[in-house]
Amino acid sequence: MAFRRTSDTGESAVERATAEIRHRIRNGELVPGQRLVAAELSTLLDVSLGPLREALTRLAGEGLVEVQQYRGAVVRSQSAQDLTEIYLVREVIEGLAARLAAQAVARGDQSAKSLQRIADRGRKLAASFDLDGYLAANQEFHEAIYALAGTPRVTTLARSFSDQVDRLNNRHLANMAVLQKSAEEHQAIVEAIAAGEATRAEELMRRHVSSMGSKVAGRA
């Protein structure tokens, strides 16, 4: 089962529709350039047109959907330049989250035990090449770091940029060597956070994001 963020499970129809469309874009079910026909989505997601249109507006604000003249809402496509810029910013934000998480652990405000459990599960899933399981664990790993960092604005920004590229990240993780390398990098990040080594945690996370960014943007 795919990992779902707690904040995506609100009761309102707008929140439900936003979360479901976002999830389908992230997992590649809705592909770049695909038209998002409100009437069809309304039936599929069992929400009325008003909340559905509001959900599409929210997703446009997140950079996942684009409103085009004569075509309406479509899943947004990213150029190579877009991807390069997204990963440059994501590297900084994810690195900051790792730094803040390590600082929180060093102060004794947080514990890295749950993060270690997620990383342990991820390594087992990578070893057995359980791609779907690892993708869920991978998202949970990053979410756990945001939680340790305890900064809502950093979390919001990190999620926004992650949502825009997860479909491509997942495609590159569909390789045994890449999957195992990702799991190893996660373990190194956990160890730095658990030790309260903020500078090292940030450095390792930035390398982790930059490495995947190079693959996704075709620079590897």
Secondary structure, DSSP 8 states (H G I E B T S, - for coil): -----GGG--SSHHHHHHHHHHHHHHTTSS-TT-B--HHHHHHHHT--HHHHHHHHHHHHHTTSEEEETTTEEEE----HHHHHHHHHHHHHHHHHHHHHHHHHHHHTS--SHHHHHHHHHHHHHHHTT-HHHHHHHHHHHHHHHHHHHT-HHHHHHHHHHHHHHHHHHHHHH-SHHHHHHHHHHHHHHHHHHHTT-HHHHHHHHHHHHHHHHHHHTT--
